[in-house]
Amino acid sequence: AAERWFKSGADLAKVGRYLESLRPLEQALAYSVEGSHDPLVAAIRSYYGLAIAMCRGDLERGLGLCEEAALEQQRDADMLVNLSHVYVRMGRKDMAIETLRTAAAYDPRNPRVRMLQAQLGVRRPPVFPFLRRGNPINRMAGKIRHRVMPL
């Protein structure tokens, strides 16, 4: 039962419908076993933390739940994206960008990672830092790097 509630709540949270995601995520939490190291329980806590931070403004509790879940499932890019969203809501863009870089290292093709990076204006450093970003050599080298190693 927890999985069904979680999927419903997570799908809503992923598209920014945080208020609507609260009820199914609360149900999923009620059906889950606290203290369990099950990846599903960590995911439920992560999405619930995101939802309460974004719609209720309970940033401290939301941050705590997201951090806890991200520590438990360290290589899960979605949990790191949730944590990044909470950092953005708290005004900690620097922490959000750093967390997104970690998420991108684990799952470079994750659409949620890429979308939030684009929203925050995350750019790679120039290929040749001693040249200006707009230098034609840097621009061409950057295009090649992007083809070989997408963001």
Salt bridges, closest charged atoms under 4 A:
ASP11 OD2 - LYS7 NZ 2.84
GLU20 OE1 - ARG17 NH2 2.51
GLU26 OE2 - ARG56 NH2 2.93
GLU68 OE1 - ARG45 NE 3.11
GLU72 OE2 - ARG45 NH2 2.52
ASP78 OD1 - ARG112 NH1 3.18
ASP94 OD1 - ARG92 NE 3.48
